[in-house]
Amino acid sequence: MTEALFPSSSPSRTMEVDQSNFMEQVVEASRNTPVLVEFWAASSASCKKLSPVLEKLVQTTEGRVKLVRLDVTANRPLVSQLVQMGLPIQSIPVVVAFWQGQVRDLLQGVQPESGIRAFIEQLLKDSGQAMPVAEQLKMADSALKEGELAEATNLYAAVLESEPEHPAGWGGLIRCMIAMDDPEGAEEAASQIPESIGGEPLITSALSSLKLYQEGRDSAGRIDEIRQKLEQSPDDAALQTELAKALNGTGQREEAAQRLLDIIARDREGAGQAARAELLKFFEAWGMADPATLAARRKLSSLLFS
């Protein structure tokens, strides 16, 4: 009874094809829209793994790619004909891409989501299209967060190829360059930002990140020297701030934030105000959802409202 009320997975919305409509729904339909045919069987555990991921990714194309499914068990004569034509579909799952009435490519076996996505992106490219910008940005942001910098860079570049004045594309590209420790690349990207979008928040935030990164990078080699000076003058707010910038430049975000928080704890006014302004720059550069930002904001709130 519970399984009937709460099914383990939602039913597929992908169209089923067979001998009667294969020509119409696949071959003829592909003359205008790329078509993916998923050859599957209900008894295959591998198919059950592949199907939902494939369906989800095709949906992100917003109609640019059509997906249909063919049950190989129920359509043995058709499968035999296709095998005789050269399609290697003796083992499943197999996904075959059709474009302009011809087989364009195929994907065999269970693949990681990134591999399936690349397969779909190539089909779109072959048909003169691209993934929707919103989906590209979502994938780029995810790749950047996961540290897959080469993939993120390519995705942000693809966004800018479609929309040269997209602030998120430029902002993301600069952040990728920073993460790859490529200040020259980041500066080059910043120099190409169209003037019309220079004041967009996503642009100013990325440029702020670049400035902080450069400042920290310049100071990073002096961390030991700054620490030695602080041993003689532990309450020197200027030295503490300089150390915070250097630590941030080497990726030590938690300690960088703590140095500024210590200044604020000692002096709510004066040096504390300057430290707070610097800390807010860190937050903007790191992103408001970054774990280091979230942790430091909680501490800052406790200091300010205690």
N, C-alpha and C positions, 0 to 999 in steps of 0.2 A: 504493500500500500504506500509506504514511504517513497519507494522508487518511482511510483506512478505520479506522486505529487511533486517530487523533486528529482527530475531526471538528471543523470550524471553529466550529460552534455546536451547542448541545444542541437536540434536537427539541422542538417546542412541545407543551405538555401541554394546550393549549386544545382544547375539543371542537369538531369540525366539524359544521355543520348544513347541511341541504339542503331540497329541496321536501318530502321525506317527514316531516321532524321539526321544521320551522320553527315551526309552530303550537304544538307541544307544548313544545319546548325554549326558545322565545323568548317568544311571546305569553302562553301559559298560565303558564309558569314565572315570568314577570315579575309575576304577580298577588301573589306572595309575596316574591320577591327581585328587586331590580333586575338587569336583564340588559343587557350591552353586546354588540352584534353588530359584529364587525370585518369589513367587506367588503374583500376582498383578492384578489390574484392572485399566483401564484408568479413571474411574469415581472416584477413591479413592484419596482424598487429602493426606491421610497419605502415600500412595504409592508414590505419587509425591515428598514427602519430603524425603523418605527413598532412593529411586532409585538412585539419583545422588551421594549421599554420599557413598552408597554401591559400585557403579561402580567405583568411584574414588579410594576407598581403595583397591579394588580388582586389579586395574591397578598397584598399588604400589608393588604388589607381583611379578611383572615382569613374569607372566605366571605360577607361582607356584600354583595358584588357578584359576579355570575356573568359570565364572559366566554365567548363562542362566536365561531366564525369561519365566514364563508360565502365560498367561492371563486366569484367572479363569472363566471369563465370556464366553470366546470363547471355553473353554475346560471343560465344566461341567461334561461330562461322565468320563473323566480322573480324574478330581478332586474327584468325587464320589468314584471312585475305590481306590484312595489314602487314602481318609478318612476311607473307610472300612478296609484298611490295618493298620489303627491306626494313621495316620498323622493328627494332630490337625490343619487343615487349613480351618476351617469353617469361620474364620474371617481373614482379611488381613490388612496389609502386614504380610507375613510369609516368612522367609528365611530358607531353609532346606539344611543342609550340608550332602553330600554323599561322602563316602570314601570306596573304594574297594567293590563297589556294594551295600553298606548298608548305611542306615541313621545313621549319626554320631552325629548330634546335630541339634538344630533349634533355631531360633531367632524370637520372636513374637513382633509385634507392632513397632512403631517408637522408635528408640533408639538413644542416643547421639553418636557422632562419636567415642568417646573413647570406648563405649560398643561394637560397631560394629567392631572396630579394635581388641579388645580383643577376640571377637568371631572368627575372621579370624586367629589371631595369634594362638589360641588354635587348630584350624583345621590344621594349618601348623605343629604345634607341634605333633599332633596326627599322621600326615602322615610322621613324621621324618624330617620335614623341619623347616625353620625359615624365617622371613621377610628378604629381602635384607638388607645388612648392611647400605647402604646409606639411606634407608628409616627409619631404626631404629634410626640412628643418627639424622635425621631430626626431628623425633618425640621426641627423647630425648632432643634435644636442645630446642624445643618448650615447652616441659613440664618443663624444668629447668627455662626458661624465665617466664613461667606462675606461677612459684612457686609450681608446682606439683612435689615435691622433691622425694617422694617414687616412683612414676611412672618413673621419669627421672633416678633414680638410677637403677631401674630394667632394663630399656632399655639400659643404658650404660653397665651394667653387661652382658646383652644379646649380645651386640656387641663384648665384650671381649671374651665371650664364643665361638663366631664364629671366631674372629680374635684376638688372644691374644696380638698381637703386633700393635694394632691400636692406634695411638697417640690420636685421638679424643675421643676414648672410655675411656682411662686413664685420660685424661685431664678433661673430663666431669664428671667422677666419683669423682675426687678430688674436683671439684667445688661444686658438690652436697653435699659432706661431710662438706665442709666449710659452705655452706648455711644452713645446718642442725645443725651448731654449734657443730660439732663432729671432733675436731682436732685429736683425737686418730685414728678415722676411716680414716681420710685423710692421716695421717702419715703412717698408715698400707698400704693403697692403694699405696702411693708413694714408699714404700719400695719394692713393688712387680712389679714395672715397669721394663720391660726387659731392660737390659743394652744397647741393640742394638738401642733403640729408645729414650734413655735418653736425647739426644741433639735436639730432634724435637721441633720446635717452640711451638706447642700446649702443649707439656710437660713442657717446661721451663716456659711458661706463667702460667700454673696451679701451678707449684711449687713456682713461684713468688707470686701468690695469697695466697698460703698457708703461705709463710714466712711473708708477710704483715699482714695477718690475725692473726698469732701468735704474732707478735710484737704489733699489736693493742690490742689484747686480754690481753697481759701482762700489757699494759699501761692503759687499759680502766678503771680500778679501781682507777686510779690516776688523772682522768680528773679534778675533783674539785681542787685537789692540784696544778695541772699545771696551771689552770686558776688563782688561787690565786697568784702564782708566776708571772704570766704575768701581773697582775694588778700593780705589782711593777716594772716590766721590760717589757713593752708592745712591745718593738722593739727587743727583744731577739729572734733571728732567730732559735736558737737551741730549745728553749722552744716552739716556734710556730710549728716547725717541729714535735716535740714530741707530741704536742696536735693534730696535723693533723693525725698522726699515730693512736693515741688513738681513735679519732673520727671515723676514717675509720674502726677500729676494732669493733665499736658499730653500724656500718652501716650508719653513718651520712656522706655520701660521699660528698654531696654538700658543707657542712661546712669544711670538711677535705680539699677539693680542694681549697676552698677560702682562707684558712689559708696559703697555699703554694703560691697561686697567690698574696697574700698581700706581702709576702717576696720578690717575683720577682718584684712587682711594686715598692718597695722601693729601690731595689738594683739589677740591671740587671746582675752585675758581682758578684763574691765572693759568698755570701750567696744565692743570687738569682740563681746562676748556680746549687748549691746543691739542692735548693728547686725545681728547674725545673727537675733535675734528679729524685727526689723523686716523683714528680707529674707524670712523665712518667711511673714510676713503678706502680703507681695507675692505670693509663690508661691500661697498659698491664694486670694488675690483674682483673680489672673490665670488660675488653673487649671493643674493639673500638666502638661497636655499642650501648653500655650502655648509657642511657640518661645523666647520670652524667658525663661520659667521653665526650660526644658530647658538653655539655654545657661548661665544663671546657676548652676544646680545643679551642672553639670559644673565650673565654676570654683570653686564653694564646696567641692566634694569635693576638688579639687586642693589648695586651701589647707589644709583640715583634716587631710588625710592625707598631706601631703608631708613 
